Every structure is written in structure tokens, then in C-alpha cells.
Amino acid sequence: MRRVRVPAKASLPGAVASRKGAISWRARSMTAGATRRSTIATPSRASAAARASGVASAEKRSIGMGPPAAHGSIAHAGRRRRDRDRVWHAASMEQPEELVALRTTSRRARADEWLLVLASEGFRAGVRGSAQGFVLEVPADERERALAALAAFERENVPVPPAPEPPALDAHPVQHALLVASALLAGFVVTGPADGAGAALAARGHAHAGRIQDGEWWLALTALTLHADAGHVLGNAVVGALFLSAVFRAFGFGVGVALVVAAGALGNLANAAFRSAEHASIGASTAVFAALGIAAAHSRIRRRAALRGRPVWAPLGAAFALLAMLGTEGDRVDLWAHALGLVAGLALGALAAAVPAARLARRAVQWPAGAAAIAAIAGAWLLASSR
């Protein structure tokens, strides 16, 4: 058992004094605590007094007395409203609306269009993916009104069918283009290269600027049938066949040949008018780029409806881009002849496109036009040979 040591009697007064000290310290602590409690409680009493004063002021304002409400009370009311709205929003989140499928499509753009239409009408809609495609969903109670809104939108925005392609005036444009290319190659076999065996003939028929300025206009036609070498004529035959097929399809074989020959000759005449008297050129490339201009003008005027959604000047831009790619390379390339042939083709093509296609399709127009083109070339060579 633990022993406890009892202090001696002699130490009793000290113990009593120590107890008294402890009691006095405890009393001081209680007094300080009370003081602190009273100090802390003072703001509460002040706040209570302020609230009481506010209530009194509010009562005074309600009967027309006292100053207007302070900004703090308005902000307090705003906070209460926001808290109430958050409670209502939380309640609505706890009870989500039932969504039903309205329409399904495999194209996301179509689903987004429906969603935009419904959103503009104030519907709460959404799109989700599924195995069948994209599903447009709306609340169940808005399904019928949403269907009616989409139906009204589709009635007001009926898609316009694409414009029909203009009818082809030549049933075999590719075959006829290859026929003209073959005639060009055959003419080269007859005349020979201008840099070699055909030099004498080339001297008679080349587009000499000085002679053309002096009145020998037929040289603008004869120069279209002359070429410097095999590579020259082969390039013109291949590229020319591509452009001629488009011209023949648009204007027919006879009218197409007449337009190309006339535009090529105009290009050579304009080139001679702007160049020095010593300048001379040969080759069918002026007529080739004239064919390009004729086809571009037809696309610009006749096929304007078919070009919906693209710039209407796109055919002309494409024509000049091809001129830059195909008509500027080489040391002996006559760029001005190519460019002026293109411009002449654009002008004649625009004039021909203004004529109704039904009138151009007549044999009474096609055959005389083609015959006139061939006769013009033959007559030009007769005039050149007689000089």
C-alpha cells in the first residue's frame, strides 16, 4: 500500500497561506474572465441595438417617416434571392427532365442545324451520339411543338435543286478534238519544221509584224499551221485537244472550229500591232489559248447557275492560271501572243454564249461555220504563196 507523507504541524501556517493565495488567484481569474466576457458581449449588445434601430427605422419608413433604406439592406435582400434561386436550381437538378428522341440523322451538320432551329425558338434540346447516328432530344412535354417548329422551318427553306447542265451541242466532242489535233500533226508532216526543211514555207507564212502592219493580214492565219519542231507541234496538239473538246461541247463542232480560228487570228493581229516590225512568230499556241478563253467565257455566262456556291469569276481565274503554267515557259515562247489569244477567246466566247443554244445547234449554222473556217485558212495560204 502506498504511503502518504503528512506535513508536520510546524508547516501548517504556510499551507494555510498557500491556500489563501490560491483562492485569491482564482478570484482574480474569475474577475478577469467576467471582464472579458462583458467586453466580448458588448458588440453583441451593440448589434442587437442596431438591429432594433433598423427595425424601428423600417417601421418609420413604412409610415412615411425616416430616411430611405440603406444600400446594405438591398444587398442583403439580393443575397437572400440568390440563395433562394440556388435552392430552387438544386431542386431542379435533383429531378431531371425526361428527354425523348425527336429525330435521328447520320450527319452531324444536319443535327446541329435542327438544334440551332430549336434553340432559336426557345426549346431546350440536345444532341447525343448513338449507334444509329446523331439523336436530337427534347423534353417530353415539348415534343409536339418542337416537331411543328422543325416542319415550319423546312417548309420555308426548301432546298433548290441544282441547275441542269447546259445541253451538249456536239455529241462527240472528244473525237472531233482528236480529229483537229491529228490534222495539226498531218500539216506539220507536210510543211516540215520551220527550223529545217520547212524554212522556205515558214518564211512565206510566219506572222511577221512588219508585213502584217503593212496589210498582209492573212499571215495571222497561216502562222497558226506552222511549228518550229516536233515537240512544238506535239505539245500544241495534246493541250489543244483538251481545250477544243470543251469548246465543241459548248458550241458544236462547226461553230467551235470557227471561233477558235477567228480568235487565234485576232490574237496574232493584236500581237503584231503591239510589237516591233522585226518580230515574227509561228505556232497554233495562240489558237490553243484562244480555245481556253472561249471555254472559260462559256462557263462564266451560260453555266452561272451551275457555279452556285463558287465565285462566278472562277473560270476566268482558272484560264489565266493555265496561261501562267503552260504559256510562259521556254526561251522562245511568245507570251504576248498567248495572252492576246486568250483575251480574244474570252471576247468571242462571250459573244457566242449570248446566242441561244437552240439556234447554234442547227445544222444550217454548224456546217457553214466550219466550212468558213477551213476556207479562211486555205485562202490565207493561197494569198501567202502568191507573194
C-alpha positions as CSV (number, residue, x, y, z in Angstrom):
1,M,0.0,0.0,0.0
2,R,1.3,3.5,-1.0
3,R,2.2,5.7,1.9
4,V,1.4,9.4,2.1
5,R,3.5,11.8,3.9
6,V,1.7,14.2,6.2
7,P,3.4,17.5,6.7
8,A,4.4,18.5,10.2
9,K,2.4,20.9,12.4
10,A,5.1,23.5,12.2
11,S,4.4,23.9,8.5
12,L,0.6,24.4,8.9
13,P,0.6,28.2,8.7
14,G,2.5,28.1,5.4
15,A,0.0,25.7,4.0
16,V,-2.9,27.9,5.0
17,A,-1.2,30.9,3.4
18,S,-0.7,28.9,0.2
19,R,-4.3,28.0,0.1
20,K,-5.3,31.6,0.6
21,G,-3.0,32.6,-2.3
22,A,-4.6,30.0,-4.5
23,I,-8.1,31.3,-3.6
24,S,-7.2,34.9,-4.3
25,W,-5.6,33.9,-7.7
26,R,-8.8,32.0,-8.6
27,A,-10.9,35.0,-7.6
28,R,-8.7,37.3,-9.8
29,S,-9.1,34.9,-12.7
30,M,-12.8,34.8,-12.4
31,T,-12.9,38.5,-12.3
32,A,-10.8,38.8,-15.4
33,G,-12.9,36.3,-17.2
34,A,-16.0,38.1,-16.3
35,T,-14.4,41.3,-17.6
36,R,-13.5,39.6,-20.9
37,R,-17.0,38.2,-21.2
38,S,-18.5,41.5,-20.7
39,T,-16.1,43.0,-23.2
40,I,-17.0,40.4,-25.9
41,A,-20.7,40.7,-25.2
42,T,-20.6,44.4,-25.7
43,P,-20.6,44.2,-29.6
44,S,-23.5,41.8,-29.5
45,R,-25.5,44.2,-27.5
46,A,-24.5,46.9,-29.9
47,S,-25.6,44.8,-32.9
48,A,-28.8,44.0,-31.2
49,A,-29.3,47.6,-30.6
50,A,-28.5,48.4,-34.2
51,R,-31.0,45.8,-35.4
52,A,-33.6,47.2,-33.2
53,S,-32.9,50.6,-34.5
54,G,-33.1,49.2,-38.1
55,V,-36.5,47.7,-37.4
56,A,-37.6,51.0,-35.9
57,S,-36.3,52.8,-39.0
58,A,-38.1,50.3,-41.3
59,E,-41.3,50.9,-39.4
60,K,-40.8,54.6,-39.7
61,R,-40.3,54.3,-43.5
62,S,-43.4,52.1,-43.8
63,I,-45.5,55.0,-42.5
64,G,-43.6,57.6,-44.5
65,M,-41.1,58.7,-41.8
66,G,-37.3,58.5,-41.8
67,P,-34.6,58.3,-44.4
68,P,-34.6,55.8,-47.3
69,A,-33.4,52.2,-47.0
70,A,-29.6,51.8,-46.8
71,H,-27.7,50.0,-49.5
72,G,-26.7,47.2,-47.2
73,S,-30.4,46.1,-46.7
74,I,-30.9,46.0,-50.5
75,A,-27.7,43.9,-50.9
76,H,-29.0,41.6,-48.1
77,A,-32.3,41.1,-49.9
78,G,-30.3,40.3,-53.1
79,R,-28.3,37.7,-51.3
80,R,-31.5,36.1,-50.0
81,R,-32.9,35.9,-53.5
82,R,-29.7,34.4,-54.8
83,D,-29.7,31.8,-52.0
84,R,-33.4,31.0,-52.8
85,D,-32.5,30.6,-56.6
86,R,-29.7,28.3,-55.7
87,V,-32.0,26.2,-53.7
88,W,-34.6,26.0,-56.5
89,H,-31.8,25.2,-59.0
90,A,-30.5,22.4,-56.8
91,A,-34.1,21.1,-56.5
92,S,-34.4,21.1,-60.3
93,M,-31.1,19.3,-60.7
94,E,-32.3,16.6,-58.4
95,Q,-35.3,16.0,-60.6
96,P,-34.0,16.0,-64.3
97,E,-36.5,16.3,-67.1
98,E,-37.4,13.3,-69.2
99,L,-35.9,13.7,-72.7
100,V,-37.4,11.9,-75.7
101,A,-35.8,11.3,-79.2
102,L,-37.2,13.7,-81.8
103,R,-35.2,12.9,-84.9
104,T,-32.1,10.9,-85.9
105,T,-29.6,11.5,-88.7
106,S,-26.3,10.2,-89.8
107,R,-24.9,13.7,-90.5
108,R,-23.7,15.8,-87.6
109,A,-24.2,19.0,-89.6
110,R,-27.9,18.2,-90.1
111,A,-28.3,17.5,-86.3
112,D,-26.6,20.8,-85.5
113,E,-28.9,22.6,-87.9
114,W,-32.0,21.2,-86.1
115,L,-30.5,22.1,-82.8
116,L,-29.9,25.7,-83.9
117,V,-33.5,26.0,-85.2
118,L,-35.0,24.7,-81.9
119,A,-32.7,26.9,-79.8
120,S,-33.7,30.0,-81.7
121,E,-37.3,29.1,-80.9
122,G,-36.6,28.8,-77.2
123,F,-36.7,25.0,-76.9
124,R,-34.4,23.0,-74.6
125,A,-32.9,20.5,-76.9
126,G,-29.7,18.5,-77.2
127,V,-27.9,16.1,-79.5
128,R,-26.3,12.8,-78.4
129,G,-24.5,10.1,-80.4
130,S,-25.8,6.6,-80.8
131,A,-25.3,3.5,-82.9
132,Q,-27.9,4.8,-85.3
133,G,-26.3,8.2,-85.7
134,F,-27.0,11.6,-84.0
135,V,-30.2,11.8,-82.0
136,L,-32.0,15.1,-81.4
137,E,-33.7,15.1,-78.0
138,V,-36.2,17.4,-76.3
139,P,-38.3,17.3,-73.1
140,A,-41.3,15.1,-73.5
141,D,-43.8,18.0,-72.9
142,E,-42.2,20.0,-75.8
143,R,-42.0,17.2,-78.4
144,E,-45.1,18.1,-80.5
145,R,-44.3,21.8,-80.5
146,A,-40.6,21.1,-81.5
147,L,-41.8,18.9,-84.4
148,A,-44.1,21.7,-85.6
149,A,-41.2,24.2,-85.4
150,L,-38.9,22.0,-87.5
151,A,-41.6,21.3,-90.0
152,A,-42.3,25.0,-90.4
153,F,-38.5,25.7,-90.9
154,E,-38.3,23.0,-93.6
155,R,-41.3,24.4,-95.4
156,E,-39.7,27.8,-95.5
157,N,-36.3,26.5,-96.6
158,V,-36.9,24.0,-99.4
159,P,-33.6,23.1,-101.0
160,V,-33.2,24.4,-104.5
161,P,-32.3,21.6,-106.9
162,P,-29.1,22.0,-108.8
163,A,-29.4,23.7,-112.2
164,P,-29.2,21.3,-115.1
165,E,-26.1,21.2,-117.2
166,P,-26.4,23.0,-120.5
167,P,-27.0,20.6,-123.3
168,A,-24.0,19.5,-125.4
169,L,-24.2,20.8,-128.9
170,D,-21.6,18.2,-130.1
171,A,-22.4,14.6,-129.4
172,H,-18.8,13.6,-129.9
173,P,-16.6,16.5,-128.7
174,V,-13.6,14.3,-127.8
175,Q,-13.5,12.6,-131.1
176,H,-13.7,15.9,-133.0
177,A,-11.0,17.4,-130.8
178,L,-8.7,14.5,-131.6
179,L,-9.5,14.9,-135.3
180,V,-8.4,18.5,-135.2
181,A,-5.2,17.5,-133.3
182,S,-4.5,14.9,-136.0
183,A,-5.0,17.4,-138.7
184,L,-2.4,19.7,-137.0
185,L,0.1,16.8,-136.9
186,A,-0.6,16.0,-140.5
187,G,0.0,19.6,-141.5
188,F,3.4,19.5,-139.8
189,V,4.3,16.5,-141.8
190,V,3.5,18.4,-145.0
191,T,5.2,21.7,-144.1
192,G,8.1,20.3,-142.1
193,P,9.9,22.0,-139.2
194,A,10.3,25.7,-139.6
195,D,13.9,25.4,-138.3
196,G,14.7,22.9,-141.0
197,A,13.1,21.6,-144.2
198,G,10.1,23.9,-143.9
199,A,12.2,27.1,-143.5
200,A,11.2,28.4,-147.0
201,L,7.5,27.8,-146.4
202,A,7.8,29.3,-142.9
203,A,9.3,32.4,-144.4
204,R,6.2,32.8,-146.5
205,G,3.6,32.2,-143.8
206,H,5.0,33.3,-140.5
207,A,3.4,36.1,-138.6
208,H,5.8,38.9,-139.4
209,A,4.8,42.0,-137.5
210,G,6.1,44.4,-140.1
211,R,4.3,42.7,-143.0
212,I,1.1,42.4,-141.1
213,Q,1.2,46.1,-140.3
214,D,1.7,46.7,-144.0
215,G,-1.6,44.9,-144.8
216,E,-0.7,41.2,-145.1
217,W,-3.4,40.2,-142.6
218,W,-3.6,36.6,-143.9
219,L,-0.3,35.9,-142.2
220,A,-2.2,35.8,-138.9
221,L,-3.9,32.7,-140.2
222,T,-1.1,30.9,-141.9
223,A,1.2,31.2,-138.9
224,L,-1.3,29.0,-136.9
225,T,-0.4,26.0,-139.0
226,L,3.4,26.3,-138.8
227,H,5.6,24.9,-136.0
228,A,9.3,25.0,-135.2
229,D,9.9,21.3,-134.4
230,A,8.1,18.1,-133.5
231,G,8.0,19.0,-129.8
232,H,6.3,22.2,-130.6
233,V,3.5,20.7,-132.6
234,L,3.0,17.8,-130.3
235,G,2.5,20.0,-127.3
236,N,0.0,22.1,-129.1
237,A,-1.9,19.1,-130.3
238,V,-2.2,17.5,-126.9
239,V,-3.1,20.6,-124.9
240,G,-5.3,21.9,-127.8
241,A,-7.3,18.7,-127.8
242,L,-8.2,19.2,-124.2
243,F,-9.5,22.7,-124.7
244,L,-11.1,22.0,-128.0
245,S,-13.3,19.3,-126.6
246,A,-14.8,21.8,-124.1
247,V,-15.4,24.3,-126.9
248,F,-17.0,21.7,-129.2
249,R,-19.3,20.5,-126.4
250,A,-20.4,24.1,-125.7
251,F,-20.8,25.4,-129.2
252,G,-20.7,22.5,-131.6
253,F,-18.1,21.2,-134.0
254,G,-18.5,23.7,-136.8
255,V,-19.1,26.9,-134.7
256,G,-16.3,25.8,-132.3
257,V,-13.7,25.5,-135.1
258,A,-14.8,28.9,-136.5
259,L,-14.5,30.5,-133.1
260,V,-11.0,29.1,-132.4
261,V,-9.6,30.0,-135.8
262,A,-11.0,33.5,-135.6
263,A,-9.8,34.1,-132.0
264,G,-6.3,32.8,-132.9
265,A,-6.1,35.1,-135.9
266,L,-7.2,38.1,-133.8
267,G,-4.6,37.3,-131.2
268,N,-1.9,37.2,-133.9
269,L,-3.1,40.5,-135.4
270,A,-3.1,42.2,-131.9
271,N,0.3,40.8,-131.2
272,A,1.7,42.2,-134.4
273,A,0.1,45.6,-133.8
274,F,1.9,46.0,-130.4
275,R,5.3,44.5,-131.3
276,S,8.2,45.9,-133.3
277,A,8.3,45.5,-137.1
278,E,11.1,42.8,-136.9
279,H,9.0,40.5,-134.6
280,A,7.9,37.2,-136.1
281,S,6.1,34.2,-134.6
282,I,4.6,30.8,-135.6
283,G,2.6,28.1,-134.0
284,A,-1.0,27.1,-133.1
285,S,-0.5,28.0,-129.4
286,T,-2.3,31.3,-129.9
287,A,-5.4,29.4,-131.1
288,V,-4.9,26.9,-128.2
289,F,-5.2,29.6,-125.6
290,A,-8.0,31.2,-127.6
291,A,-9.9,27.9,-127.1
292,L,-9.2,28.1,-123.4
293,G,-10.7,31.7,-123.3
294,I,-13.8,30.6,-125.3
295,A,-14.5,27.7,-122.9
296,A,-13.9,30.0,-119.8
297,A,-16.3,32.6,-121.2
298,H,-19.0,30.0,-121.8
299,S,-18.6,28.7,-118.2
300,R,-18.9,32.3,-116.9
301,I,-22.0,33.2,-118.8
302,R,-24.0,30.0,-119.6
303,R,-23.2,28.0,-116.5
304,R,-23.6,30.8,-113.9
305,A,-26.4,28.8,-112.1
306,A,-24.3,25.7,-112.0
307,L,-21.5,27.7,-110.4
308,R,-23.6,28.5,-107.3
309,G,-21.5,28.3,-104.1
310,R,-18.3,29.2,-106.0
311,P,-17.1,32.6,-107.3
312,V,-18.5,33.4,-110.7
313,W,-15.1,34.6,-111.8
314,A,-13.5,31.2,-111.0
315,P,-13.5,30.1,-114.7
316,L,-11.6,33.2,-115.7
317,G,-9.2,32.8,-112.9
318,A,-8.5,29.2,-113.9
319,A,-7.9,30.3,-117.5
320,F,-5.3,32.8,-116.5
321,A,-3.7,30.3,-114.1
322,L,-3.4,27.8,-117.0
323,L,-1.8,30.6,-119.1
324,A,0.7,31.2,-116.4
325,M,1.5,27.5,-116.1
326,L,1.5,26.5,-119.8
327,G,2.2,29.6,-121.7
328,T,5.2,31.2,-120.0
329,E,7.9,28.5,-120.1
330,G,10.6,28.3,-122.7
331,D,13.2,30.6,-124.3
332,R,11.3,31.2,-127.5
333,V,7.8,31.4,-126.0
334,D,5.7,34.4,-127.3
335,L,3.9,35.3,-124.1
336,W,2.1,38.2,-125.6
337,A,0.7,36.1,-128.4
338,H,-0.6,33.6,-125.8
339,A,-2.2,36.2,-123.6
340,L,-3.8,38.1,-126.5
341,G,-5.1,34.8,-127.9
342,L,-6.7,34.2,-124.5
343,V,-8.3,37.6,-124.4
344,A,-9.6,37.3,-127.9
345,G,-11.1,33.9,-127.0
346,L,-12.8,35.4,-124.0
347,A,-14.4,38.2,-126.1
348,L,-15.6,35.9,-128.9
349,G,-16.8,33.3,-126.4
350,A,-18.8,35.8,-124.5
351,L,-20.5,37.0,-127.8
352,A,-21.2,33.4,-128.9
353,A,-22.6,32.4,-125.5
354,A,-25.2,35.2,-125.8
355,V,-26.7,33.4,-128.8
356,P,-29.4,30.8,-127.9
357,A,-28.1,27.3,-127.9
358,A,-31.1,26.1,-129.9
359,R,-30.0,28.4,-132.8
360,L,-26.4,27.3,-132.6
361,A,-27.4,23.7,-132.7
362,R,-28.9,23.9,-136.2
363,R,-27.0,22.3,-139.0
364,A,-27.6,25.4,-141.1
365,V,-25.3,27.2,-138.6
366,Q,-22.8,24.5,-137.8
367,W,-21.8,23.4,-141.2
368,P,-21.4,26.8,-142.8
369,A,-19.3,28.0,-139.8
370,G,-16.9,25.0,-140.0
371,A,-16.6,25.4,-143.8
372,A,-15.9,29.1,-143.5
373,A,-13.0,28.4,-141.0
374,I,-11.4,25.8,-143.3
375,A,-11.8,28.1,-146.3
376,A,-10.2,31.0,-144.4
377,I,-7.1,29.0,-143.7
378,A,-6.9,27.7,-147.3
379,G,-7.4,31.2,-148.7
380,A,-4.8,32.6,-146.4
381,W,-2.2,30.1,-147.8
382,L,-3.1,31.0,-151.3
383,L,-2.5,34.6,-150.7
384,A,0.8,33.9,-148.9
385,S,2.0,31.7,-151.7
386,S,1.2,34.3,-154.4
387,R,3.6,36.8,-152.8
